[in-house]
Amino acid sequence: SVPLPPWVVEEISKNPDIVYTDRSGRRNPEYISLGCDSVPVLRGRTPIQVYADYMRSFRDRFSDYLGSVISEIQVGMGPCGELRYPSYPESNGTWRFPGIGEFQCYDKYMKASLAAAAEAIGKKEWGGGGPHDSGQYNQFPEDTGFFKKDGTWNSEYGQFFMGWYSGKLLEHGERILVSAKEIFQSSGVKLSGKIAGIHWHYRSRSHAAELTAGYYNTRHNDGYLPIAKMFANHDVVFNFTCMEMKDREQPDHANCSPEGLVHQV
């Protein structure tokens, strides 16, 4: 994936909380945390304003090619251009397939949002951080209290947390697509967005690896329908990975089902 520009990296060095952070305090420099989408943390501009300025610059620079040579623009909304949290970072060896990954909600902006959401429903004690029993990057669902078969994911608290965590991701996508639609609306190009095909542990009840990435998809909840509706509202093409993968090609211990995932989506 394309790294953040040097001037943004410089701002991160001054304020490390503007990137995603896990429970252990590891910072992920792949992408700016959506927790500060509307906060002027980038030399007086918000991240959403910077994304919009970049899209305008692209439109103006390539205006002669839009609608002819360039027929579709995929709008990046997260790490690797995908609308998700960086819950399974491979680059530095933190995560290995088929680990469940970790929630990325520990920068100060995400923590403040979670605290406010918990207080708003009269459950202040739920706002201190993410689930304490959600395990580590390379564990399996049954190793954890949160993701195991009858784990905390399906409790009132789990539903609150996952509703907030996945809801923040949807809001982030909405903000970017509103800007993109306005900027490219008369250019003749089609807009698309990319969703990650997280097929490991799909056969488990909690769908742990999808949850840490921000897709609230479980045995009881469809995590992709709200995303598809948002894309449809903005006339954005839904790009999805792992379309070509077969269940029989996956290791048994990983509880994979790329075919089941594709069928659902």
N, C-alpha and C positions, 0 to 999 in steps of 0.2 A: 504494500500500500504506500501511497505518497506521504512522506513525513510532513509534520507541521513546519511552516516557514520559520527561518531563524529568528525573526522578530517576535513571533509568538512564543518560541522556546525561551527567549529572553524574559518575556513576561511571566512565564511559568516559573522561572528561577526566582523571580521576586515574590510570586504568590502561587506556591505549589498546589493550593486547593482548587485551582481552576481546571485541573485534570482529574479523571476518575481515580478513585482510591478504594482499596479493599479494606477488610477489617483489620488486617495486620499493618496497615499504613503504607502499603506499596502503592506508588503512584504509577499511572499508565499514561505515557506521553503520546499515545496514538491519536487522541481526539480530545477536544475540550469537553469538560463535564457539562451535561445538559442542565445541571443545577444552576449554572450561572448564565443561561441563555439570555436573560433580560437584564443582566447586571453589567455596567460599563467597565469591564475588567481588562479590556484590550485597548489601552491608550485612549480612553474616553469613549470607546465604542463597545456595544454589546456584541457577543459572538454572532447573534442573529443578524445584526447590522453588517458585520464583517462578511458573513456568508452572502448576504444580499449584494454588497458592494462587489464581491468577487464575481457573482453571477452577472451583474450588469457589465462589468469589465469584459467578461467572456463574450457576452452578447454583442457588445459594441465592436470588439476586436474581430469577431468572426461573422459579422452581420452578412457579408457577401455569400457565405456558405450555408447559412441557416435555412432550412426548408428544402435544400437541394442536396449538397454534399453531406451535410449533417442533418439527418432526418429524425434522430432521437437523442435526447440528453438524459443520462441517468444522474439523478440528483443524489449526491452523497449525504447521508444523514447519520453517519456513525463510523466506527472503525471498519476498514476495508470497504467503505462506501455503503455499508449495510445499516439499516435501522435496527440497532441493538446496542447493548452494553458490551464492553470488552471483557466478558466474563471468562474467556478461555484463551489467555495470552500465550501463544506458542513461542514467540520470538526468543525469549530469554530462558526458556525451559521451565517456566513457572507451572504451566499446564501441559499435561499429556493426554492424548486420547486414550480411553473414553471418560476422563474425569468429569465430575458434575459442574466444575467451575465454582466461582464465588460471586456473591452480590457486590456490586460496585456503587455503594451509596454512602461512602464515609468521608467525602470531602465536606467542608463546612457548609457549603450551599445545599447539598443534598440532605445533610443532617438537619439543617434548619427547616427545610421543607417537610421532612418526615415529622419533626417535632410539632410543627404547626398543624399538620394533618391529624396527628394523634390528639392534640389538644382540642381540635375542632369537634371531635366526636366524644369528648370527655374521657379519653383514655390516655392521659399524659404519660403513663408508664410505658406505653408502646412506642414512644417517640425517641427513645434514647439511642437507637441504632438499629441495624438490621438484626435478623434472627440470630440468637446466640448459639443455636444448635444446628446450623446449616453446614457444618463441616468445612473441609478444605478442598482446594482445586482438584486433587487427584483421587478423592474418595468416591465411593459408589453410594447411591441413594440409601441403601439399607444400613450404611455405616453411620447415618446421621439421624438425629431426632426429628429434624424438620422434614426431610424428604422421604423417610421410610414409608412403607405401605400405608400405615394409619398415622402418619406423622403430623407435626404441627402445621404443615402446609394447608391442611383441611380444617383447621380450627378457626374460630372467629378472628383470632389474631393473625393467623396465616393469610386469611382472605383479605383482611385489612391491609396487611403489608404488601401482598402481591397486587392488590388493586391500586395502591399508591405507586409502587415501583413500575408496573406496566403502564399505568396512567401517565406518569411523567414522560415515558418514552413516546407515547402517542401524542402528547402535547408538543413534544420536541419536533416530531415529524410534521405535525400540523403547522407549526410556526414556519418551518423551512419551506414546506410546499406552498403555503400562502404567498410567500415572497417569490418563489420560483415561478408560480403561475402568473403573477402580476408582471414579472420581468420578461418572461418569454411568450406571453399570451398572443402577441401578433407576429411572432417570428416564423411560424410555419413548422415548428418542430414539435414532436411528441415528447412528453416528459415521462420518465419511469423512475421507480424506486426499487431498491434491492432488499430482500429479506433473506436472512441466513437459513439454510436447511439444516437445522440441528436435529439429526436423526438418532443420535445415541441416547439411550435410556427412554426412547419414545414408547417402548412397551411397558415401562414401569407406570405405576398409577400417578405419580407426581410429575413425571416428565421433567426431572430435576434440571437437566442441562438447558432446557428451554426456559425454565423459570429464572435461572441466574442471568440469562441473556436478556430478560425483560419480556418474554413471550408467555403470558399467563395462560398456558395451555396445559390442562390436566385432564384426568378421566372425566371431570365434571364441568370443565369450562373450556370454551373454544377461544384460544388466544389469537387466532389469525383473522377471524371475522371482523373485529373492530379495525384492524389495520387495513383489510381489504375495503371496508366501507369508507375509511378516510381517503384511501387512494382513489376510489371511485368518485368521491365527492369533488376531487380536484382533477378528474379525468387523467389520472396518472396510471401508467402500465405497471402491473405487479410482476416484478422480476424475482424468480425464485431459484435457488440452487438445488443441487442433488437430484435433478429430474431424471438423470440417466442411471442412477444407482439402483442396485438390486439387493433385496434383503439377504439372499443366499450368499452374497459376496462379503457380508459383514461378519465379524467375529461374534460368536454366540454370547460370550460373557458381557458384551456391551449393550445387550438388549435393544439393538438397532432396529429401525423399520423405516428406511427412506421411502419405500413404496407406500406404507401406511400414511406417512407424513404428506407425501405428494398428493395422495388420494384425498386427504382431509382438506388440504389447501385448495 
